[in-house]
Amino acid sequence: MNRTIISISRKIFLVSGICTMIIACQNTENQPSEDKNPAQEINSEDLRPLLKDLTSSYDELRPKVIQPAEGYLKYPYLIPAGFYKQMWDWDGFFMGNHFVSIGQPKYLKYWALNLIEGIDEEGYVSGGATTKGPRLLFGKFAMKPFLSQGVYAASEGLGDYTWVEEYYEELKRVLKYREETQQDSLTGLFFWDNGMQSGADNNVAMNYFADDKRSFLAPDASALQCREYLAQSVIASRLSKSKDAQLYKKKSDDLKIAINKFLWSEEDQIYYTVDRETGDFYKRVSYSSFVPLMHAIAPPEKGKAMISKYLINPGHMKAKYGFRTLSVQDPDYNNKNIIIPFSNWQGPVWPIANFIYSIGLKHYGFEQELRWQAKTLGELLLNDIQKYNTMHENYHADTGAPLAPSHDNVDKDGNIVGFISWNLCIQNLLEGVVEDKWMLLEIKN
């Protein structure tokens, strides 16, 4: 198929999708909230028994994500458990931060050391690893921008940066390699090689099929890299490398400006991905649109407007059982139970996406919605644990049914193989709401 035909096909798809979204918008956008904002009726103290029960359940499940050092992995490592036995980049980052929050920062340090072990001479590091070595998946740069952030958070938890000194140049090499391979020269923004690399595997705001060669300037890739620069700046400062500290702080500041300049749609009041070839907004309201709010990149009035219009609106992201990963108005919205060849980010409620959303809700002052979210997600996960003695990757947004992995995946004893991983962070959400003990992943200069 020649380029002209491909272009025409894309235009037909886009026109069709836009028409479908317009119809959906007409049908749903002005409807009143289906729950009439029950967050107003929730008192934080009323959630204390839920926090206690979830914490008790997590105390039993948490050891399942810890594996002893073996083979290539020289340090104890964190796995999602259940369906996955590998060490992964952002699973380990969020789990590691959860362990920091309960006074065990060593596991985030081990995560960082295991990843650092795999950095090659160019600065490439794989986003996954097994006891036999790195998993070379999804392009030349599989790891997401979390390494410097993890080193920072581990060091803060330990109260010690001295261990980082011998790896400092390797961290710089990773940052440089990402700039050389995934930074757009015209805007300074960052992109993924493909949607699978982002971790939100089949996110419709990106390319996730091998034959789709487009690439998109992405709100999540750029916001996470902005955080990487800031974390590296603090690491440099703690190690008395003042010039580097200034350099990476400026890179972070410049990237924040670029995100607001190129990815923010003033007309629609949201961050979109941008097609690198055409420079046009790719108008899909998905999980990735909200990641910049985790770093408070949007000015207060814009962040509040975006959250009000999209995240807490049942006509877009808010569902009965949590916040969706794709707007209900999107023509591709679904709640299919998918885990192979990719996990489904086209609608289901993911606890990790909800944790990321919660940080944005806190930054922009949506306390009532945080109470609703903590209650909704806490009850959803606790019910899952009580029924199956485990959890799942995601849940049907409109029925609450546990999705992947499906229940035909069982262990040798016939028990379903579930998923623990970053779902542990929902304890942190409840602790924030009930005890004002927040895990906001802040990077403080």
Number of C-alpha atoms within 10 A of each C-alpha: 5 6 8 9 10 12 11 11 12 12 12 12 12 14 12 13 17 16 13 16 20 16 13 17 17 12 12 16 17 11 12 12 15 13 10 8 15 13 18 12 10 16 14 22 12 12 21 16 11 19 26 14 14 21 20 11 17 18 11 10 18 16 11 15 21 15 17 11 14 13 11 15 24 14 18 18 28 27 24 23 22 21 20 15 15 18 27 25 25 21 19 26 25 22 25 28 26 23 20 22 16 10 11 16 21 17 23 30 27 22 26 25 20 22 22 18 16 19 17 13 11 12 19 21 25 24 25 22 22 17 15 10 14 22 16 15 14 18 13 13 21 23 25 21 25 21 26 25 25 25 25 28 24 27 22 16 21 16 10 12 17 10 11 19 13 8 12 15 12 19 17 16 17 24 21 15 17 20 16 11 15 18 20 15 10 7 14 19 27 26 26 25 22 24 23 23 21 24 19 23 21 21 25 23 24 29 20 22 13 11 7 11 10 16 19 28 29 28 28 27 23 27 26 21 27 26 26 25 25 27 28 27 28 25 27 22 16 19 16 11 13 13 12 18 22 16 15 23 22 15 18 23 15 14 23 22 15 16 25 17 12 20 22 21 14 11 6 13 17 21 31 28 27 23 18 17 10 10 12 14 18 19 21 24 24 30 28 25 23 27 24 26 29 25 21 19 20 24 11 13 9 17 24 20 16 19 21 13 18 21 25 20 22 23 23 24 25 24 26 16 21 27 30 31 32 29 27 25 22 23 20 17 18 18 23 16 18 15 15 9 9 13 20 25 26 26 28 30 31 24 26 19 23 23 27 21 23 26 23 26 24 20 18 21 14 16 17 19 19 24 25 22 26 29 23 16 25 22 18 19 23 21 15 18 18 11 10 15 16 22 29 25 24 28 26 23 24 16 11 20 17 22 22 24 23 15 13 10 14 15 12 7 6 9 14 20 23 28 22 23 29 25 27 25 23 24 21 25 29 28 21 20 25 21 15 12 13 16 18 19 16 14 17 9 12
